[in-house]
Amino acid sequence: MDAAPDLGFVHHFSPAASGNRRTLLLLHGTGGDERDLLPLGAALSPGAALLSPRGGVLEHGMPRFFRRLAEGVFDQEDLRIRTHALADFVQAAAKTYDRDTGGIVAVGFSNGANIAASMLLLRPGVLAGAVLIRAMVPFEPPAPPRLSGVPVLLLAGRADPIVPPAQTEALAQILSSGGASVSLEWQRAGHQLTPDDVRVASAWLASLPAAGAVSRGVPPM
């Protein structure tokens, strides 16, 4: 759908195949845009609707979802504001495109994975699950998040020069402490997306309950 309505984000929406209740929320990395992950989404869950926003921050002309102060150092206030804005966008898009809010699963890469993780922590209930590819801890929550039963797949690279293994393990622990069902898969890779990531994520998504049947921490706000 090229003439997308103004919901606060430049975005692309691809309708689902008839009867498919799943929607993948595609969140690109630094320098990507709303079309960057469309082929990935189609490969991961054929027939699912694809909702793909463009990050609203520019860093040296490259779109991102929130500001950072340095490599791996996030602007926490900007992250908070933009996480809530993205969550509001997702809920508005679900109504606009008549999508099941119980079937929205985020697929985020790098910067997109980080804001998806932030959404899980700040706005539990908006996402029914998440695939986080090369994600870091966005912030340390003051209390465990309310994520009972929410499935999360973390895909990490053993040779990632940007995300140390300790960051990945800490994020897994934070999400698990809130009751999320976390799967952590290590790849022989750096920070780039690999065919093994696609294979693992595709199988993981196929194993999830039907859209709308996933238990989530709290109802959407």
C-alpha positions as CSV (number, residue, x, y, z in Angstrom):
1,M,0.0,0.0,0.0
2,D,1.9,3.0,-1.3
3,A,-0.4,5.9,-0.2
4,A,-0.1,5.2,3.5
5,P,-2.1,7.4,5.8
6,D,-0.3,9.8,8.2
7,L,0.0,7.9,11.5
8,G,3.0,9.8,12.8
9,F,5.6,7.7,10.9
10,V,6.4,7.4,7.2
11,H,5.6,3.7,6.7
12,H,4.7,0.9,4.3
13,F,1.9,-1.6,4.9
14,S,1.5,-4.8,2.9
15,P,-1.8,-6.6,3.6
16,A,-1.9,-10.2,4.8
17,A,-3.0,-13.2,2.7
18,S,-6.6,-14.0,3.3
19,G,-7.2,-15.4,6.8
20,N,-3.6,-14.7,8.1
21,R,-3.9,-12.8,11.4
22,R,-0.2,-12.2,12.0
23,T,1.4,-8.8,11.4
24,L,5.2,-8.4,11.4
25,L,6.4,-5.0,12.6
26,L,9.6,-4.5,10.7
27,L,12.1,-2.2,12.4
28,H,15.2,-1.3,10.3
29,G,18.7,-0.6,11.5
30,T,20.6,2.7,11.2
31,G,20.5,3.9,7.6
32,G,17.5,1.8,6.6
33,D,14.0,2.9,5.7
34,E,10.5,1.6,5.5
35,R,11.3,-0.8,2.6
36,D,14.6,-2.1,3.9
37,L,13.2,-5.2,5.7
38,L,10.2,-6.0,3.5
39,P,12.0,-8.9,1.7
40,L,13.1,-10.3,5.2
41,G,9.5,-10.1,6.5
42,A,8.1,-11.9,3.4
43,A,10.7,-14.6,3.8
44,L,10.2,-15.0,7.6
45,S,6.4,-15.4,7.6
46,P,4.9,-15.7,4.1
47,G,1.4,-14.4,4.0
48,A,1.7,-12.2,7.1
49,A,0.9,-8.5,6.9
50,L,4.0,-6.3,7.0
51,L,4.0,-3.0,8.8
52,S,7.3,-1.2,8.3
53,P,7.9,2.4,9.7
54,R,10.8,4.6,9.0
55,G,12.8,5.9,12.0
56,G,12.2,9.6,12.7
57,V,15.7,10.5,13.7
58,L,18.5,11.4,11.3
59,E,22.2,10.7,12.2
60,H,24.4,12.1,9.5
61,G,21.5,11.7,7.1
62,M,20.8,8.1,8.1
63,P,17.4,7.3,9.6
64,R,17.3,5.8,13.1
65,F,14.5,5.2,15.7
66,F,16.1,7.2,18.5
67,R,19.2,9.4,19.2
68,R,22.5,8.1,20.6
69,L,25.3,10.1,22.2
70,A,28.0,7.7,21.0
71,E,28.3,4.1,19.8
72,G,26.3,2.0,22.3
73,V,25.4,5.1,24.4
74,F,21.7,6.0,24.1
75,D,20.0,9.3,24.7
76,Q,17.6,7.9,27.3
77,E,15.0,10.7,27.3
78,D,14.8,10.6,23.5
79,L,14.6,6.8,23.6
80,R,11.7,7.0,26.1
81,I,9.7,9.5,24.1
82,R,10.2,7.8,20.7
83,T,9.4,4.3,22.2
84,H,6.0,5.6,23.3
85,A,5.5,7.3,19.9
86,L,6.3,4.1,18.1
87,A,3.9,2.1,20.4
88,D,1.2,4.6,19.7
89,F,1.8,4.3,16.0
90,V,1.5,0.5,16.2
91,Q,-1.8,0.7,17.9
92,A,-3.1,3.3,15.5
93,A,-2.0,1.2,12.5
94,A,-3.7,-1.9,13.9
95,K,-7.0,0.0,13.9
96,T,-6.4,1.7,10.6
97,Y,-5.5,-1.6,8.8
98,D,-7.9,-3.7,10.8
99,R,-5.2,-6.0,12.2
100,D,-5.4,-8.3,15.2
101,T,-3.5,-6.6,18.1
102,G,-2.8,-10.1,19.4
103,G,-0.9,-11.0,16.3
104,I,1.7,-8.2,16.1
105,V,5.3,-9.5,16.3
106,A,8.2,-7.2,16.0
107,V,11.2,-8.1,13.8
108,G,14.0,-5.6,14.6
109,F,17.6,-5.4,13.4
110,S,20.2,-3.5,15.4
111,N,18.8,0.0,16.1
112,G,15.3,-1.4,15.3
113,A,15.9,-4.3,17.7
114,N,16.9,-1.9,20.4
115,I,13.7,0.1,20.2
116,A,11.6,-3.1,20.0
117,A,13.3,-4.2,23.2
118,S,12.5,-0.8,24.7
119,M,8.9,-1.2,23.7
120,L,8.7,-4.5,25.4
121,L,9.9,-2.9,28.6
122,L,8.0,0.4,28.5
123,R,4.8,-0.7,26.8
124,P,4.2,-4.4,27.5
125,G,1.0,-5.5,25.8
126,V,1.6,-3.8,22.5
127,L,3.6,-6.6,21.0
128,A,2.6,-10.3,21.0
129,G,6.3,-11.3,20.5
130,A,9.6,-10.1,19.1
131,V,12.6,-11.2,17.0
132,L,15.5,-9.1,18.2
133,I,18.5,-9.3,15.9
134,R,21.8,-8.0,17.3
135,A,20.0,-6.2,20.2
136,M,21.5,-4.4,23.2
137,V,20.0,-3.5,26.6
138,P,18.2,-0.3,25.8
139,F,18.0,0.7,29.5
140,E,17.9,-0.9,32.9
141,P,14.3,-1.0,34.1
142,P,13.7,-0.2,37.8
143,A,11.5,-3.2,38.2
144,P,10.9,-6.4,36.1
145,P,8.7,-5.8,33.1
146,R,5.3,-7.4,32.8
147,L,5.8,-9.9,30.0
148,S,4.3,-13.1,31.2
149,G,4.2,-15.6,28.3
150,V,5.5,-13.2,25.6
151,P,7.8,-15.1,23.2
152,V,11.1,-13.4,22.4
153,L,13.9,-14.6,20.1
154,L,17.3,-13.1,20.5
155,L,19.7,-13.6,17.6
156,A,23.3,-12.7,18.5
157,G,26.6,-12.8,16.7
158,R,29.6,-14.4,18.5
159,A,31.9,-12.0,16.6
160,D,29.7,-8.9,16.9
161,P,32.0,-5.9,17.3
162,I,29.1,-3.7,18.4
163,V,27.1,-5.9,20.8
164,P,29.3,-7.7,23.4
165,P,28.0,-11.1,24.5
166,A,27.4,-9.8,28.0
167,Q,24.9,-7.2,26.6
168,T,22.9,-10.0,24.9
169,E,22.9,-12.1,28.0
170,A,21.9,-9.2,30.2
171,L,18.9,-8.4,27.9
172,A,17.8,-12.0,27.9
173,Q,17.9,-12.0,31.7
174,I,15.9,-8.7,31.9
175,L,13.2,-10.1,29.6
176,S,13.1,-13.4,31.4
177,S,12.8,-11.7,34.8
178,G,9.5,-10.3,33.6
179,G,8.2,-13.7,32.5
180,A,9.0,-13.6,28.8
181,S,9.7,-16.9,27.1
182,V,13.2,-16.1,25.8
183,S,15.1,-18.1,23.2
184,L,18.7,-17.0,22.7
185,E,20.5,-18.2,19.6
186,W,24.2,-17.5,18.9
187,Q,25.4,-17.3,15.3
188,R,29.0,-17.5,13.9
189,A,28.7,-13.9,12.7
190,G,29.3,-10.3,13.4
191,H,26.7,-7.6,13.4
192,Q,25.4,-8.4,9.9
193,L,22.2,-10.3,9.2
194,T,23.0,-13.9,7.9
195,P,21.1,-16.7,6.2
196,D,21.3,-18.6,9.5
197,D,19.4,-15.7,11.2
198,V,16.7,-16.0,8.6
199,R,16.5,-19.8,9.0
200,V,16.2,-19.7,12.7
201,A,13.8,-16.8,12.9
202,S,11.5,-18.4,10.2
203,A,11.3,-21.7,12.1
204,W,10.7,-19.9,15.4
205,L,7.9,-17.8,14.0
206,A,6.3,-20.9,12.5
207,S,6.4,-22.5,15.9
208,L,4.4,-19.8,17.6
209,P,0.7,-20.2,18.4
210,A,-1.8,-18.8,16.0
211,A,-2.0,-15.0,16.1
212,G,-4.2,-13.9,18.9
213,A,-3.5,-17.0,21.0
214,V,-0.2,-15.7,22.5
215,S,-0.5,-14.8,26.2
216,R,0.7,-11.3,26.8
217,G,1.6,-9.4,30.0
218,V,-1.2,-6.7,29.9
219,P,-3.8,-5.6,27.5
220,P,-2.9,-2.8,25.0
221,M,-2.9,0.7,26.3
